Amino acid sequence: SWYHLESVSRNLATLRSMKQEHGIDLDNIIGKVPLLLRYLHALRADVSQFINSMQAHFVYQVIEPTWKQLLTEIGSAKDLDALIDSHKKALLSLSKGTFSEKKRSSMETTNSPSEVKSLFQAALNAAIEVYVPVERLSRVVYESMMKQRELLNLAQESERMGTWNEMASKMPGAISEETLEDIMKSAVRLHGIFDRHREVFFCSLPSNTRENLRR
């Protein structure tokens, strides 16, 4: 998503340079693209904060303490059985901390490991879907920039040859307002879905973990 958003910014910069050099009507061509770009940057930042918080939680609150405990128990293990038992405990700690523990019975509470895992996967899947409107905007702006460049090349060639090229005088139309509105609606809808799944997932966690992940 970051790559595509940067691509939109670069292509907008190219169009601005065309305005300065050739006098194209930039505002009519790009319409509300800058506004949509800012919203998608904010959306990506929101999703990124969630992903980074989860990654930090897994590394510093789950993996590192478990690994440290395992090394301590390995050093004090008196036989192979004790070593195997320490390894099993470490795997169980990791599976619990990363929401990978399998459901053990049908009598578990509403916040069972399997249900927490499902909530986390739903939030993660919703985060991944945010890529769709970002990629679509990138494609639309790129196509507009390439079309504008093609027509400018035709106009310059026509001037050099001293001949009339009908295509050279055909200015490209603006990026469809309907397309931009559709992308915005899609982004807002996906943001809402992501926000809802994230909140439900957070509510399934202990309060101290929930507050740490919100920061």
C-alpha positions as CSV (number, residue, x, y, z in Angstrom):
1,S,0.0,0.0,0.0
2,W,2.8,2.4,0.8
3,Y,4.5,1.7,-2.5
4,H,1.2,2.4,-4.4
5,L,0.5,5.6,-2.5
6,E,4.0,6.8,-3.2
7,S,3.4,6.0,-6.8
8,V,0.3,8.2,-6.9
9,S,2.3,11.0,-5.4
10,R,5.1,10.6,-8.0
11,N,2.5,10.6,-10.9
12,L,0.8,13.6,-9.5
13,A,4.2,15.4,-9.4
14,T,4.7,14.4,-13.0
15,L,1.3,15.9,-13.9
16,R,2.2,19.1,-12.0
17,S,5.4,19.4,-14.0
18,M,3.3,19.0,-17.2
19,K,1.1,21.9,-16.0
20,Q,4.2,24.1,-15.5
21,E,5.8,23.2,-18.8
22,H,2.8,22.8,-21.1
23,G,-0.1,24.5,-19.3
24,I,-2.4,21.5,-18.9
25,D,-5.5,22.0,-16.8
26,L,-4.3,20.0,-13.9
27,D,-7.3,20.7,-11.5
28,N,-9.8,19.4,-14.1
29,I,-7.7,16.3,-14.8
30,I,-7.1,15.0,-11.2
31,G,-10.2,16.3,-9.5
32,K,-10.4,15.1,-5.9
33,V,-7.4,12.7,-6.1
34,P,-5.3,14.7,-3.5
35,L,-8.2,14.5,-1.0
36,L,-8.6,10.8,-1.6
37,L,-4.8,10.3,-1.4
38,R,-4.7,11.9,2.1
39,Y,-7.5,9.7,3.3
40,L,-5.8,6.6,2.1
41,H,-2.6,7.6,3.7
42,A,-4.5,8.0,7.0
43,L,-6.2,4.6,6.5
44,R,-2.8,2.9,5.8
45,A,-1.3,4.5,8.9
46,D,-4.2,3.3,11.1
47,V,-3.8,-0.3,9.8
48,S,-0.1,-0.1,10.1
49,Q,-0.3,1.0,13.7
50,F,-2.4,-2.2,14.5
51,I,0.0,-4.5,12.6
52,N,3.1,-2.9,14.3
53,S,1.5,-3.2,17.7
54,M,0.7,-6.8,17.2
55,Q,4.2,-7.6,15.9
56,A,5.8,-5.8,18.9
57,H,3.4,-7.7,21.2
58,F,4.4,-11.1,19.7
59,V,8.1,-10.4,19.8
60,Y,8.5,-8.6,23.2
61,Q,5.6,-10.0,25.2
62,V,5.5,-13.6,23.9
63,I,8.5,-14.8,22.0
64,E,11.4,-13.2,24.0
65,P,10.0,-14.1,27.5
66,T,9.2,-17.7,26.4
67,W,12.7,-18.1,24.8
68,K,14.4,-16.7,28.0
69,Q,12.4,-19.1,30.2
70,L,13.2,-22.0,27.9
71,L,16.9,-21.3,28.0
72,T,16.8,-21.2,31.8
73,E,15.0,-24.5,32.1
74,I,17.2,-26.2,29.6
75,G,20.2,-25.2,31.6
76,S,18.8,-26.7,34.8
77,A,17.2,-29.8,33.1
78,K,18.5,-33.0,34.8
79,D,17.3,-35.5,32.2
80,L,15.8,-35.8,28.8
81,D,12.2,-35.9,30.1
82,A,12.7,-32.6,31.8
83,L,14.1,-31.1,28.6
84,I,11.1,-32.4,26.6
85,D,8.7,-31.1,29.2
86,S,10.3,-27.6,29.0
87,H,10.0,-27.6,25.2
88,K,6.3,-28.5,25.4
89,K,5.7,-25.7,27.9
90,A,7.4,-23.3,25.6
91,L,5.4,-24.3,22.6
92,L,2.2,-24.0,24.6
93,S,3.2,-20.5,25.8
94,L,3.9,-19.5,22.2
95,S,0.6,-20.9,20.9
96,K,-1.4,-19.1,23.6
97,G,0.5,-15.8,23.2
98,T,0.1,-15.8,19.4
99,F,-3.6,-17.0,19.5
100,S,-2.7,-20.3,17.8
101,E,-3.8,-22.6,20.5
102,K,-6.3,-25.2,19.3
103,K,-9.8,-25.5,20.8
104,R,-9.7,-28.3,23.4
105,S,-13.4,-28.8,24.0
106,S,-16.9,-27.5,23.2
107,M,-17.4,-26.2,26.7
108,E,-14.9,-23.3,26.5
109,T,-15.9,-19.7,27.4
110,T,-16.8,-17.0,24.9
111,N,-13.2,-15.9,24.9
112,S,-11.7,-19.3,24.2
113,P,-8.3,-19.4,22.4
114,S,-9.9,-20.6,19.2
115,E,-12.4,-17.7,19.2
116,V,-9.7,-15.1,20.0
117,K,-7.7,-16.5,17.1
118,S,-10.7,-16.2,14.8
119,L,-11.3,-12.6,15.8
120,F,-7.6,-11.8,15.2
121,Q,-7.7,-13.4,11.8
122,A,-10.9,-11.4,10.9
123,A,-9.1,-8.1,11.9
124,L,-6.0,-9.1,9.9
125,N,-8.0,-10.1,6.8
126,A,-9.9,-6.7,7.0
127,A,-6.5,-5.0,7.2
128,I,-5.3,-6.7,4.1
129,E,-8.4,-5.7,2.1
130,V,-7.5,-2.1,2.6
131,Y,-4.9,-2.6,-0.2
132,V,-7.7,-2.9,-2.8
133,P,-8.8,0.8,-3.1
134,V,-5.2,1.9,-2.8
135,E,-4.1,-0.2,-5.7
136,R,-7.1,1.0,-7.8
137,L,-6.3,4.7,-7.2
138,S,-2.7,4.1,-8.2
139,R,-3.8,2.4,-11.4
140,V,-6.3,5.2,-12.3
141,V,-3.8,8.0,-11.7
142,Y,-1.0,6.2,-13.6
143,E,-3.3,5.7,-16.7
144,S,-4.3,9.4,-16.6
145,M,-0.6,10.4,-16.5
146,M,0.3,8.1,-19.4
147,K,-2.6,9.3,-21.5
148,Q,-1.6,13.0,-20.9
149,R,2.0,12.3,-21.7
150,E,1.0,10.5,-25.0
151,L,-1.1,13.5,-26.1
152,L,1.7,16.0,-25.2
153,N,4.2,13.9,-27.3
154,L,1.8,14.0,-30.2
155,A,1.4,17.8,-29.9
156,Q,5.1,18.3,-29.8
157,E,5.7,16.0,-32.8
158,S,3.0,17.9,-34.7
159,E,4.7,21.2,-33.9
160,R,8.0,20.0,-35.1
161,M,6.7,18.5,-38.3
162,G,4.5,21.6,-39.0
163,T,1.5,19.3,-39.8
164,W,-1.9,19.2,-38.2
165,N,-2.5,16.1,-36.1
166,E,-6.1,15.9,-35.0
167,M,-5.2,13.7,-32.0
168,A,-2.7,16.3,-30.7
169,S,-5.5,18.8,-30.0
170,K,-7.6,16.2,-28.2
171,M,-7.2,16.9,-24.5
172,P,-7.8,13.9,-22.2
173,G,-10.9,14.0,-20.0
174,A,-10.7,14.3,-16.3
175,I,-10.4,11.3,-14.0
176,S,-14.0,10.2,-13.6
177,E,-15.6,11.6,-10.5
178,E,-17.7,8.5,-10.3
179,T,-14.6,6.4,-10.2
180,L,-13.1,8.5,-7.4
181,E,-16.3,8.4,-5.4
182,D,-16.5,4.7,-5.8
183,I,-12.9,4.3,-4.6
184,M,-13.7,6.6,-1.6
185,K,-16.8,4.6,-0.7
186,S,-14.9,1.4,-0.9
187,A,-12.1,2.8,1.3
188,V,-14.6,4.1,3.9
189,R,-16.5,0.8,3.9
190,L,-13.3,-1.3,4.3
191,H,-12.1,1.1,7.0
192,G,-15.3,0.6,8.9
193,I,-15.0,-3.2,8.6
194,F,-11.4,-3.2,9.8
195,D,-12.2,-0.9,12.7
196,R,-15.1,-3.1,13.8
197,H,-13.1,-6.3,13.7
198,R,-10.2,-4.7,15.5
199,E,-12.4,-3.5,18.3
200,V,-14.1,-6.8,18.7
201,F,-10.7,-8.5,18.8
202,F,-9.4,-6.0,21.4
203,C,-12.5,-6.6,23.6
204,S,-11.7,-10.3,23.7
205,L,-8.3,-9.6,25.3
206,P,-7.4,-8.8,29.0
207,S,-7.7,-5.1,29.7
208,N,-4.0,-4.6,30.2
209,T,-3.1,-6.2,26.9
210,R,-5.8,-4.3,25.1
211,E,-4.5,-0.9,26.3
212,N,-0.9,-1.8,25.4
213,L,-2.0,-2.7,21.9
214,R,-4.0,0.5,21.4
215,R,-0.9,2.7,22.0
